Amino acid sequence: MCDERKGLQKFALRYFNSMRIVSRLVDLQSTDTLDFIEITDKVQAELTASGIKEGLVNIQSLHTTMAVVVNEAEPLLISDMKKLLEELAPRNREYAHDDFKARTVNLCKAECANGHSHNKALHLPTSVMLNILDGKLQLGTWQRVFAIELDRPRPRKVALQIIGG
Protein backbone atom coordinates (compact mmCIF):
# COMPACT_ATOMS: atom_id res chain seq x y z
CA MET A 1 0.00 0.00 0.00
CA CYS A 2 1.38 3.46 -0.87
CA ASP A 3 2.26 5.94 1.88
CA GLU A 4 -0.53 8.33 0.85
CA ARG A 5 -3.15 5.61 1.21
CA LYS A 6 -1.74 4.50 4.58
CA GLY A 7 -1.92 8.09 5.82
CA LEU A 8 -5.54 8.41 4.68
CA GLN A 9 -6.42 5.10 6.34
CA LYS A 10 -4.85 6.22 9.66
CA PHE A 11 -6.79 9.52 9.48
CA ALA A 12 -10.07 7.70 8.78
CA LEU A 13 -9.54 5.26 11.66
CA ARG A 14 -8.67 8.07 14.09
CA TYR A 15 -11.69 10.12 12.94
CA PHE A 16 -14.18 7.26 13.06
CA ASN A 17 -12.85 5.97 16.37
CA SER A 18 -13.56 9.38 17.90
CA MET A 19 -17.14 9.43 16.55
CA ARG A 20 -19.95 8.76 18.99
CA ILE A 21 -23.69 8.37 18.70
CA VAL A 22 -25.82 9.54 21.61
CA SER A 23 -29.58 8.93 21.68
CA ARG A 24 -31.95 10.90 23.90
CA LEU A 25 -35.70 11.26 24.36
CA VAL A 26 -37.21 14.63 25.19
CA ASP A 27 -40.58 14.57 26.96
CA LEU A 28 -43.06 17.27 26.02
CA GLN A 29 -46.60 18.21 27.02
CA SER A 30 -48.72 19.90 24.39
CA THR A 31 -51.42 22.27 25.58
CA ASP A 32 -53.56 22.80 22.48
CA THR A 33 -54.18 21.82 18.88
CA LEU A 34 -51.58 23.59 16.72
CA ASP A 35 -49.37 24.16 19.75
CA PHE A 36 -45.94 25.38 18.56
CA ILE A 37 -43.67 24.06 21.33
CA GLU A 38 -40.29 25.78 21.18
CA ILE A 39 -37.70 23.08 21.98
CA THR A 40 -34.42 24.73 20.96
CA ASP A 41 -33.13 25.09 24.53
CA LYS A 42 -34.08 21.49 25.41
CA VAL A 43 -32.23 20.19 22.35
CA GLN A 44 -29.20 22.35 23.19
CA ALA A 45 -29.20 21.09 26.79
CA GLU A 46 -29.14 17.46 25.60
CA LEU A 47 -26.44 18.33 23.10
CA THR A 48 -24.31 19.95 25.81
CA ALA A 49 -24.80 16.92 28.08
CA SER A 50 -23.66 14.61 25.26
CA GLY A 51 -20.25 16.29 25.10
CA ILE A 52 -20.29 16.15 21.31
CA LYS A 53 -18.66 19.28 19.88
CA GLU A 54 -18.82 18.74 16.10
CA GLY A 55 -21.35 16.72 14.15
CA LEU A 56 -25.06 16.45 13.48
CA VAL A 57 -28.24 16.12 15.49
CA ASN A 58 -31.40 14.58 14.09
CA ILE A 59 -34.55 15.73 15.90
CA GLN A 60 -37.50 13.41 15.22
CA SER A 61 -41.11 13.33 16.31
CA LEU A 62 -42.27 9.92 17.53
CA HIS A 63 -45.88 10.66 16.56
CA THR A 64 -47.82 10.75 13.29
CA THR A 65 -49.61 13.93 14.35
CA MET A 66 -46.63 15.96 15.57
CA ALA A 67 -44.16 17.73 13.29
CA VAL A 68 -40.67 19.13 13.86
CA VAL A 69 -39.68 22.31 12.05
CA VAL A 70 -37.15 25.14 12.14
CA ASN A 71 -38.68 28.61 11.88
CA GLU A 72 -38.93 31.99 13.56
CA ALA A 73 -40.41 32.42 17.05
CA GLU A 74 -42.43 35.50 16.15
CA PRO A 75 -45.99 35.43 17.52
CA LEU A 76 -47.72 36.95 14.49
CA LEU A 77 -45.91 34.57 12.14
CA ILE A 78 -46.91 31.60 14.29
CA SER A 79 -50.51 32.82 14.17
CA ASP A 80 -50.28 33.01 10.37
CA MET A 81 -48.86 29.48 10.20
CA LYS A 82 -51.66 28.14 12.41
CA LYS A 83 -54.25 29.73 10.11
CA LEU A 84 -52.59 28.26 7.03
CA LEU A 85 -52.49 24.76 8.54
CA GLU A 86 -56.15 25.03 9.54
CA GLU A 87 -57.05 26.10 5.99
CA LEU A 88 -55.13 23.12 4.56
CA ALA A 89 -57.00 20.59 6.71
CA PRO A 90 -59.91 22.15 8.64
CA ARG A 91 -61.09 20.44 11.81
CA ASN A 92 -64.75 20.73 10.76
CA ARG A 93 -64.28 18.82 7.50
CA GLU A 94 -65.38 15.18 7.19
CA TYR A 95 -62.53 12.65 7.03
CA ALA A 96 -62.92 8.93 6.28
CA HIS A 97 -60.30 8.30 8.99
CA ASP A 98 -62.84 9.57 11.53
CA ASP A 99 -65.59 7.10 10.51
CA PHE A 100 -65.11 4.53 13.28
CA LYS A 101 -67.89 2.32 11.90
CA ALA A 102 -66.04 1.90 8.59
CA ARG A 103 -62.44 2.06 9.82
CA THR A 104 -61.03 -1.30 10.88
CA VAL A 105 -57.28 -0.75 11.51
CA ASN A 106 -55.15 1.14 14.04
CA LEU A 107 -58.02 1.81 16.44
CA CYS A 108 -57.57 2.48 20.15
CA LYS A 109 -60.21 2.29 22.90
CA ALA A 110 -60.22 6.08 23.38
CA GLU A 111 -59.95 6.86 19.67
CA CYS A 112 -60.68 10.46 18.75
CA ALA A 113 -61.58 12.03 15.44
CA ASN A 114 -58.25 13.36 14.24
CA GLY A 115 -58.25 13.06 10.45
CA HIS A 116 -57.51 16.79 10.32
CA SER A 117 -54.26 16.38 12.23
CA HIS A 118 -52.98 13.55 10.02
CA ASN A 119 -53.76 15.62 6.93
CA LYS A 120 -51.92 18.63 8.38
CA ALA A 121 -48.94 16.35 9.10
CA LEU A 122 -48.79 15.42 5.43
CA HIS A 123 -47.49 18.95 4.73
CA LEU A 124 -44.82 19.05 7.47
CA PRO A 125 -41.62 17.14 8.26
CA THR A 126 -41.39 14.62 11.09
CA SER A 127 -37.72 15.45 11.62
CA VAL A 128 -34.96 17.99 11.03
CA MET A 129 -31.21 17.49 10.99
CA LEU A 130 -28.99 20.31 12.21
CA ASN A 131 -25.26 20.92 12.33
CA ILE A 132 -23.33 21.01 15.58
CA LEU A 133 -20.40 23.45 15.71
CA ASP A 134 -18.33 24.10 18.83
CA GLY A 135 -20.90 22.20 20.92
CA LYS A 136 -23.81 24.38 19.80
CA LEU A 137 -26.66 24.05 17.32
CA GLN A 138 -25.80 25.95 14.16
CA LEU A 139 -28.84 28.18 13.71
CA GLY A 140 -29.41 31.40 11.82
CA THR A 141 -30.26 34.63 13.60
CA TRP A 142 -33.99 33.98 14.04
CA GLN A 143 -34.09 30.20 13.70
CA ARG A 144 -35.64 28.15 16.51
CA VAL A 145 -36.70 24.50 16.68
CA PHE A 146 -40.39 23.71 17.18
CA ALA A 147 -42.40 20.57 17.81
CA ILE A 148 -45.88 21.27 16.46
CA GLU A 149 -48.86 19.50 18.03
CA LEU A 150 -51.35 18.87 15.25
CA ASP A 151 -53.86 16.89 17.28
CA ARG A 152 -54.93 17.42 20.89
CA PRO A 153 -53.12 18.20 24.17
CA ARG A 154 -51.20 15.20 25.50
CA PRO A 155 -47.74 13.93 26.48
CA ARG A 156 -45.37 13.68 23.52
CA LYS A 157 -41.81 12.53 22.82
CA VAL A 158 -39.13 13.79 20.48
CA ALA A 159 -36.10 11.59 19.79
CA LEU A 160 -32.61 13.04 19.35
CA GLN A 161 -29.77 11.23 17.62
CA ILE A 162 -26.55 13.17 18.21
CA ILE A 163 -23.66 12.05 16.00
CA GLY A 164 -20.13 13.39 16.12
CA GLY A 165 -17.07 13.79 18.25
C-alpha positions as CSV (number, residue, x, y, z in Angstrom):
1,M,0.0,0.0,0.0
2,C,1.4,3.5,-0.9
3,D,2.3,5.9,1.9
4,E,-0.5,8.3,0.9
5,R,-3.1,5.6,1.2
6,K,-1.7,4.5,4.6
7,G,-1.9,8.1,5.8
8,L,-5.5,8.4,4.7
9,Q,-6.4,5.1,6.3
10,K,-4.9,6.2,9.7
11,F,-6.8,9.5,9.5
12,A,-10.1,7.7,8.8
13,L,-9.5,5.3,11.7
14,R,-8.7,8.1,14.1
15,Y,-11.7,10.1,12.9
16,F,-14.2,7.3,13.1
17,N,-12.9,6.0,16.4
18,S,-13.6,9.4,17.9
19,M,-17.1,9.4,16.5
20,R,-19.9,8.8,19.0
21,I,-23.7,8.4,18.7
22,V,-25.8,9.5,21.6
23,S,-29.6,8.9,21.7
24,R,-31.9,10.9,23.9
25,L,-35.7,11.3,24.4
26,V,-37.2,14.6,25.2
27,D,-40.6,14.6,27.0
28,L,-43.1,17.3,26.0
29,Q,-46.6,18.2,27.0
30,S,-48.7,19.9,24.4
31,T,-51.4,22.3,25.6
32,D,-53.6,22.8,22.5
33,T,-54.2,21.8,18.9
34,L,-51.6,23.6,16.7
35,D,-49.4,24.2,19.8
36,F,-45.9,25.4,18.6
37,I,-43.7,24.1,21.3
38,E,-40.3,25.8,21.2
39,I,-37.7,23.1,22.0
40,T,-34.4,24.7,21.0
41,D,-33.1,25.1,24.5
42,K,-34.1,21.5,25.4
43,V,-32.2,20.2,22.4
44,Q,-29.2,22.4,23.2
45,A,-29.2,21.1,26.8
46,E,-29.1,17.5,25.6
47,L,-26.4,18.3,23.1
48,T,-24.3,19.9,25.8
49,A,-24.8,16.9,28.1
50,S,-23.7,14.6,25.3
51,G,-20.3,16.3,25.1
52,I,-20.3,16.2,21.3
53,K,-18.7,19.3,19.9
54,E,-18.8,18.7,16.1
55,G,-21.3,16.7,14.2
56,L,-25.1,16.5,13.5
57,V,-28.2,16.1,15.5
58,N,-31.4,14.6,14.1
59,I,-34.5,15.7,15.9
60,Q,-37.5,13.4,15.2
61,S,-41.1,13.3,16.3
62,L,-42.3,9.9,17.5
63,H,-45.9,10.7,16.6
64,T,-47.8,10.7,13.3
65,T,-49.6,13.9,14.4
66,M,-46.6,16.0,15.6
67,A,-44.2,17.7,13.3
68,V,-40.7,19.1,13.9
69,V,-39.7,22.3,12.1
70,V,-37.2,25.1,12.1
71,N,-38.7,28.6,11.9
72,E,-38.9,32.0,13.6
73,A,-40.4,32.4,17.0
74,E,-42.4,35.5,16.2
75,P,-46.0,35.4,17.5
76,L,-47.7,37.0,14.5
77,L,-45.9,34.6,12.1
78,I,-46.9,31.6,14.3
79,S,-50.5,32.8,14.2
80,D,-50.3,33.0,10.4
81,M,-48.9,29.5,10.2
82,K,-51.7,28.1,12.4
83,K,-54.2,29.7,10.1
84,L,-52.6,28.3,7.0
85,L,-52.5,24.8,8.5
86,E,-56.2,25.0,9.5
87,E,-57.0,26.1,6.0
88,L,-55.1,23.1,4.6
89,A,-57.0,20.6,6.7
90,P,-59.9,22.2,8.6
91,R,-61.1,20.4,11.8
92,N,-64.7,20.7,10.8
93,R,-64.3,18.8,7.5
94,E,-65.4,15.2,7.2
95,Y,-62.5,12.7,7.0
96,A,-62.9,8.9,6.3
97,H,-60.3,8.3,9.0
98,D,-62.8,9.6,11.5
99,D,-65.6,7.1,10.5
100,F,-65.1,4.5,13.3
101,K,-67.9,2.3,11.9
102,A,-66.0,1.9,8.6
103,R,-62.4,2.1,9.8
104,T,-61.0,-1.3,10.9
105,V,-57.3,-0.8,11.5
106,N,-55.2,1.1,14.0
107,L,-58.0,1.8,16.4
108,C,-57.6,2.5,20.1
109,K,-60.2,2.3,22.9
110,A,-60.2,6.1,23.4
111,E,-60.0,6.9,19.7
112,C,-60.7,10.5,18.7
113,A,-61.6,12.0,15.4
114,N,-58.2,13.4,14.2
115,G,-58.2,13.1,10.5
116,H,-57.5,16.8,10.3
117,S,-54.3,16.4,12.2
118,H,-53.0,13.5,10.0
119,N,-53.8,15.6,6.9
120,K,-51.9,18.6,8.4
121,A,-48.9,16.3,9.1
122,L,-48.8,15.4,5.4
123,H,-47.5,19.0,4.7
124,L,-44.8,19.1,7.5
125,P,-41.6,17.1,8.3
126,T,-41.4,14.6,11.1
127,S,-37.7,15.5,11.6
128,V,-35.0,18.0,11.0
129,M,-31.2,17.5,11.0
130,L,-29.0,20.3,12.2
131,N,-25.3,20.9,12.3
132,I,-23.3,21.0,15.6
133,L,-20.4,23.4,15.7
134,D,-18.3,24.1,18.8
135,G,-20.9,22.2,20.9
136,K,-23.8,24.4,19.8
137,L,-26.7,24.1,17.3
138,Q,-25.8,25.9,14.2
139,L,-28.8,28.2,13.7
140,G,-29.4,31.4,11.8
141,T,-30.3,34.6,13.6
142,W,-34.0,34.0,14.0
143,Q,-34.1,30.2,13.7
144,R,-35.6,28.1,16.5
145,V,-36.7,24.5,16.7
146,F,-40.4,23.7,17.2
147,A,-42.4,20.6,17.8
148,I,-45.9,21.3,16.5
149,E,-48.9,19.5,18.0
150,L,-51.3,18.9,15.2
151,D,-53.9,16.9,17.3
152,R,-54.9,17.4,20.9
153,P,-53.1,18.2,24.2
154,R,-51.2,15.2,25.5
155,P,-47.7,13.9,26.5
156,R,-45.4,13.7,23.5
157,K,-41.8,12.5,22.8
158,V,-39.1,13.8,20.5
159,A,-36.1,11.6,19.8
160,L,-32.6,13.0,19.4
161,Q,-29.8,11.2,17.6
162,I,-26.5,13.2,18.2
163,I,-23.7,12.0,16.0
164,G,-20.1,13.4,16.1
165,G,-17.1,13.8,18.2
